[in-house]
């Protein structure tokens, strides 16, 4: 029962992500010829070149299905099935909602002289942000909506010395360049780059979380006193790691501690009071699971 409920919840998340992504495309991107990479961007180009005779959803589905068939043995059955569901749902919603949104919402946003005259930069920002949110819901369930991420993974099998991330950037860049040439507008190409960047940053933030913490590594001759002070005044656990200075050959107790961002100033003050010469290294931690932070059950 629990497994079935988890499966239904996962599918609902994928559906929600596909819905948000479809609305983002139809309201902010497709009507204004903003093609921020991916199969959706390529489908946007096809849609406008065909004078709106080839729907975006059908074009995306036609491009994605060969990618899924080819990538089945590389990605695994579970991933492919969930991603195929996401891709089909996205394609259907894009084509079903497109005409209605075009006539009832986008028309008023794009009418010259109206109160809301076109602002392509705003559309690129809004489209990138909302599409990043939609993709976040899908990616969180270990699925995708097809697109160039699948193509990049397949190309990586042919060119294993090129990282998948660089292949993905290359493919998305090709789509943006193609759209710039076809639409004969360098400005639209730049807006597409803005939307692509905002979408990627939003997706990263969605998956990694906003409530990031700080990980501290403290090297000091007074490590015992510092550890006790942190446990007493901040109520955080501290782990001691044995280390050795390779130049001085001195052995130290290296302290490892994770704190919330609002506690950083207090930690610095405690360390400074005990040992002003202590070496403190701070790094961002995007997500912390466990006591005092985020519960494992909430993920």
Backbone torsions as a table, in degrees:
resi	resn	phi	psi	omega
1	UNK	NA	-44.5	179.2
2	UNK	-62.3	-40.9	179.5
3	UNK	-63.6	-42.2	-179.6
4	UNK	-65.3	-40.2	178.8
5	UNK	-64.2	-41.4	177.4
6	UNK	-62.2	-38.7	179.7
7	UNK	-65.8	-43.8	179.1
8	UNK	-63.4	-44.0	178.7
9	UNK	-60.0	-42.2	179.0
10	UNK	-62.1	-44.1	-179.9
11	UNK	-66.1	-36.9	177.7
12	UNK	-65.3	-38.1	177.2
13	UNK	-63.8	-42.5	178.6
14	UNK	-64.1	-42.1	178.9
15	UNK	-62.7	-44.7	179.1
16	UNK	-61.3	-44.0	179.0
17	UNK	-62.1	-42.9	179.2
18	UNK	-64.7	-37.8	178.8
19	UNK	-64.2	-47.3	179.6
20	UNK	-61.8	-43.2	-179.4
21	UNK	-64.2	-42.1	-179.6
22	UNK	-63.8	-44.6	178.8
23	UNK	-64.2	-39.4	178.1
24	UNK	-60.5	-45.6	-179.9
25	UNK	-63.1	-45.3	-174.7
26	UNK	-73.8	-27.9	-177.8
27	UNK	-91.5	-43.0	-169.6
28	UNK	-108.1	-25.4	-169.5
29	UNK	-110.8	-60.7	-173.2
30	UNK	-58.8	-48.0	-176.5
31	UNK	-62.4	-24.2	-175.4
32	UNK	-107.8	15.3	174.3
33	UNK	60.1	33.9	175.4
34	UNK	-94.5	113.5	-173.8
35	UNK	-118.2	85.1	-174.6
36	UNK	-82.4	60.0	175.6
37	UNK	74.0	-178.4	176.1
38	UNK	73.6	175.6	177.3
39	UNK	-65.6	-34.7	178.4
40	UNK	-63.0	-39.3	176.8
41	UNK	-65.5	-41.5	177.5
42	UNK	-64.2	-40.6	178.4
43	UNK	-65.5	-33.3	176.9
44	UNK	-63.7	-41.5	177.3
45	UNK	-62.8	-47.2	179.2
46	UNK	-59.5	-41.7	-178.9
47	UNK	-58.7	-46.7	-177.2
48	UNK	-78.2	-35.3	178.6
49	UNK	-65.3	-36.7	179.0
50	UNK	-81.6	8.8	-178.3
51	UNK	56.7	43.5	174.4
52	UNK	67.7	19.2	177.6
53	UNK	-83.7	-26.5	178.4
54	UNK	-105.0	107.3	-178.0
55	UNK	-59.8	149.0	-178.2
56	UNK	-61.8	-43.9	-178.4
57	UNK	-60.5	-44.7	179.1
58	UNK	-64.9	-41.1	178.7
59	UNK	-62.3	-43.4	179.1
60	UNK	-62.7	-44.7	-179.2
61	UNK	-63.0	-41.7	-179.9
62	UNK	-64.2	-34.5	179.2
63	UNK	-79.3	-33.3	-174.0
64	UNK	-79.4	-36.3	-175.2
65	UNK	-58.0	-45.8	176.2
66	UNK	-60.1	-34.4	178.4
67	UNK	-65.2	-41.5	179.5
68	UNK	-66.5	-42.5	-179.9
69	UNK	-62.4	-43.5	-179.8
70	UNK	-68.0	-37.0	-174.5
71	UNK	-88.9	4.0	-175.4
72	UNK	-57.7	-46.6	-176.1
73	UNK	-75.8	-18.4	-180.0
74	UNK	-88.8	-33.9	-173.6
75	UNK	-97.5	-22.3	-179.9
76	UNK	96.1	150.8	-174.4
77	UNK	-62.6	-44.7	-176.0
78	UNK	-61.1	-47.3	-179.3
79	UNK	-65.2	-44.2	-176.5
80	UNK	-63.6	-43.0	-177.9
81	UNK	-64.3	-47.2	179.6
82	UNK	-64.7	-39.2	-179.8
83	UNK	-69.5	-36.5	178.5
84	UNK	-64.7	-39.5	176.2
85	UNK	-61.3	-47.1	179.2
86	UNK	-60.5	-41.0	-179.2
87	UNK	-66.2	-45.2	179.7
88	UNK	-64.4	-45.7	179.5
89	UNK	-60.3	-45.0	179.3
90	UNK	-60.4	-46.8	-178.3
91	UNK	-62.4	-42.1	-179.3
92	UNK	-66.3	-46.8	-178.1
93	UNK	-65.1	-39.6	178.7
94	UNK	-58.2	-45.7	-177.6
95	UNK	-76.1	-30.9	-179.8
96	UNK	-74.8	-38.9	-176.0
97	UNK	-90.6	-18.1	-175.6
98	UNK	-55.1	-56.1	-178.0
99	UNK	-60.7	-41.9	-179.0
100	UNK	-65.2	-45.6	179.4
101	UNK	-64.4	-37.6	-179.6
102	UNK	-62.7	-40.3	-176.2
103	UNK	-82.5	-28.3	-171.3
104	UNK	-108.1	-21.8	-177.3
105	UNK	-123.4	-57.8	-174.4
106	UNK	-63.3	-34.5	-179.1
107	UNK	-57.0	-42.4	-178.9
108	UNK	-74.6	-28.8	178.1
109	UNK	-71.3	-28.9	-172.2
110	UNK	-105.2	1.4	-177.5
111	UNK	-74.6	117.6	-179.7
112	UNK	-59.4	137.9	177.7
113	UNK	84.7	-6.7	178.3
114	UNK	-78.1	172.7	-179.5
115	UNK	-61.7	-34.4	179.5
116	UNK	-110.2	72.6	178.2
117	UNK	-70.7	157.9	-172.0
118	UNK	-59.3	134.5	173.0
119	UNK	-130.8	93.2	-171.6
120	UNK	-63.9	-34.5	178.0
121	UNK	-64.2	-42.4	178.3
122	UNK	-63.1	-40.5	178.6
123	UNK	-64.9	-39.6	179.2
124	UNK	-64.0	-43.3	179.4
125	UNK	-65.3	-47.9	-179.0
126	UNK	-65.5	-40.9	178.8
127	UNK	-65.1	-41.6	178.1
128	UNK	-65.0	-42.4	-178.8
129	UNK	-65.3	-50.6	-176.8
130	UNK	-68.8	-36.2	177.9
131	UNK	-68.4	-33.3	175.8
132	UNK	-64.1	-39.8	176.4
133	UNK	-63.0	-46.0	179.8
134	UNK	-60.6	-45.5	178.0
135	UNK	-63.8	-32.5	179.8
136	UNK	-61.2	-43.9	178.3
137	UNK	-61.9	-39.3	-179.0
138	UNK	-71.4	-48.4	-177.9
139	UNK	-64.5	-30.7	-179.9
140	UNK	-63.2	-26.6	179.2
141	UNK	-95.0	19.3	177.8
142	UNK	57.1	47.1	177.7
143	UNK	-137.3	-177.1	175.5
144	UNK	-151.2	174.7	175.7
145	UNK	-107.5	28.8	-178.7
146	UNK	78.7	-140.7	174.3
147	UNK	83.0	-163.3	-173.1
148	UNK	-71.0	-18.7	177.1
149	UNK	-64.8	-36.1	175.7
150	UNK	-69.6	-42.8	179.1
151	UNK	-63.0	-39.1	178.8
152	UNK	-64.7	-40.0	178.4
153	UNK	-63.8	-37.8	178.9
154	UNK	-70.7	-41.0	178.4
155	UNK	-64.7	-30.9	179.1
156	UNK	-63.5	-29.1	177.2
157	UNK	-69.5	-29.7	178.8
158	UNK	-84.7	-38.7	179.7
159	UNK	-120.0	72.5	-173.5
160	UNK	-64.0	-18.1	-179.5
161	UNK	-80.7	-8.1	177.7
162	UNK	-102.9	122.1	-179.8
163	UNK	-58.7	148.6	-179.3
164	UNK	-59.5	-39.5	-179.1
165	UNK	-59.5	-40.8	179.6
166	UNK	-70.7	-37.0	176.7
167	UNK	-64.0	-39.9	179.0
168	UNK	-64.4	-43.6	177.1
169	UNK	-61.7	-39.9	-179.9
170	UNK	-63.3	-46.1	-178.2
171	UNK	-66.6	-43.8	177.7
172	UNK	-63.4	-38.1	177.5
173	UNK	-62.8	-38.8	177.8
174	UNK	-62.1	-41.1	179.6
175	UNK	-64.5	-43.1	179.0
176	UNK	-63.3	-43.4	178.7
177	UNK	-63.1	-43.2	178.4
178	UNK	-59.7	-45.6	179.5
179	UNK	-62.6	-39.8	178.7
180	UNK	-61.1	-42.2	-179.5
181	UNK	-70.4	-47.2	-176.6
182	UNK	-65.0	-43.4	-178.6
183	UNK	-83.1	-6.3	178.3
184	UNK	53.7	45.2	-177.8
185	UNK	-146.4	109.2	176.5
186	UNK	-66.7	-31.6	179.6
187	UNK	-63.9	-43.5	178.5
188	UNK	-64.2	-33.7	176.6
189	UNK	-64.1	-41.2	178.3
190	UNK	-66.8	-38.6	177.0
191	UNK	-64.1	-36.6	178.0
192	UNK	-64.0	-39.9	177.5
193	UNK	-63.3	-41.9	177.9
194	UNK	-60.4	-47.5	-179.5
195	UNK	-62.7	-39.9	179.5
196	UNK	-64.5	-42.9	-179.8
197	UNK	-65.7	-46.6	-179.0
198	UNK	-63.6	-39.9	179.1
199	UNK	-62.2	-44.5	-179.5
200	UNK	-64.6	-43.0	-179.8
201	UNK	-67.4	-40.0	178.3
202	UNK	-64.8	-41.8	178.6
203	UNK	-61.5	-45.4	178.8
204	UNK	-60.7	-45.0	-179.5
205	UNK	-64.8	-40.1	179.6
206	UNK	-62.3	-44.0	-176.9
207	UNK	-76.6	-34.9	-175.9
208	UNK	-89.4	-25.6	179.0
209	UNK	97.1	153.1	179.4
210	UNK	-91.0	-29.0	-175.2
211	UNK	-84.4	62.3	-177.8
212	UNK	-75.7	155.2	179.6
213	UNK	-114.6	-174.5	178.4
214	UNK	-123.3	135.7	173.5
215	UNK	-101.6	130.3	-178.6
216	UNK	-116.4	136.2	169.0
217	UNK	-118.0	121.7	-174.7
218	UNK	-118.7	123.9	177.9
219	UNK	-113.7	118.5	-175.9
220	UNK	-156.4	154.5	173.9
221	UNK	-75.2	-13.3	-179.9
222	UNK	-109.4	37.8	-174.3
223	UNK	-60.7	-36.7	-179.3
224	UNK	-63.5	-45.7	-179.7
225	UNK	-65.9	-40.3	-179.8
226	UNK	-64.7	-43.6	-179.6
227	UNK	-60.6	-44.2	-179.6
228	UNK	-64.9	-39.9	179.6
229	UNK	-64.3	-41.4	179.8
230	UNK	-67.0	-39.8	180.0
231	UNK	-68.8	-34.2	-177.9
232	UNK	-80.0	-47.6	-171.8
233	UNK	-87.0	-28.7	-176.4
234	UNK	-111.9	-14.6	179.0
235	UNK	60.5	45.8	175.9
236	UNK	-119.3	144.4	176.2
237	UNK	-71.8	146.4	179.9
238	UNK	-129.0	133.8	178.7
239	UNK	-109.6	132.4	178.6
240	UNK	-98.0	128.3	178.5
241	UNK	-118.1	133.6	179.8
242	UNK	-81.4	129.7	-179.5
243	UNK	-137.7	168.7	-177.8
244	UNK	-139.9	129.8	175.2
245	UNK	-72.5	118.6	-173.8
246	UNK	-71.5	-24.1	178.4
247	UNK	-85.2	-49.1	-178.0
248	UNK	-85.8	-18.0	-175.4
249	UNK	61.6	19.6	175.0
250	UNK	-83.5	142.6	178.8
251	UNK	-96.2	136.9	-177.7
252	UNK	-130.9	159.2	167.7
253	UNK	-96.6	114.0	179.1
254	UNK	-91.4	125.9	-178.2
255	UNK	-95.0	132.8	176.6
256	UNK	-116.4	125.9	-177.2
257	UNK	-146.7	139.0	176.8
258	UNK	-113.6	127.3	-178.1
259	UNK	-131.7	161.4	174.4
260	UNK	-75.5	156.5	-172.6
261	UNK	-61.9	-31.2	179.8
262	UNK	-73.7	-9.5	-179.6
263	UNK	-97.2	-5.4	-173.8
264	UNK	-60.9	-46.0	-177.6
265	UNK	-59.7	-40.9	-179.4
266	UNK	-65.6	-39.7	178.3
267	UNK	-61.8	-45.5	-179.4
268	UNK	-59.3	-42.5	-179.7
269	UNK	-64.6	-40.6	180.0
270	UNK	-63.9	-43.7	-179.7
271	UNK	-65.2	-43.4	-178.0
272	UNK	-62.9	-37.7	179.7
273	UNK	-64.3	-36.8	-176.2
274	UNK	-86.5	-43.8	-178.9
275	UNK	-146.4	95.4	-179.3
276	UNK	-62.0	-18.3	-178.5
277	UNK	-97.8	8.1	-178.8
278	UNK	-64.4	146.4	177.6
279	UNK	-96.1	118.7	-176.4
280	UNK	-121.1	126.6	178.7
281	UNK	-115.1	123.9	179.0
282	UNK	-113.9	134.3	176.5
283	UNK	-135.2	150.7	178.4
284	UNK	-72.9	139.6	173.5
285	UNK	-123.7	114.7	-173.1
286	UNK	-71.6	-32.2	-178.7
287	UNK	-149.7	135.6	178.6
288	UNK	-127.5	122.7	178.7
289	UNK	-108.3	132.9	178.4
290	UNK	138.1	-177.3	-175.3
291	UNK	-59.7	130.3	-180.0
292	UNK	88.8	-7.5	-179.6
293	UNK	-127.7	-129.3	-179.7
294	UNK	-90.8	135.8	178.9
295	UNK	-70.7	144.5	176.3
296	UNK	-61.3	-30.9	-175.3
297	UNK	-72.2	-20.0	-178.4
298	UNK	-79.2	-6.3	178.9
299	UNK	-103.0	NA	NA
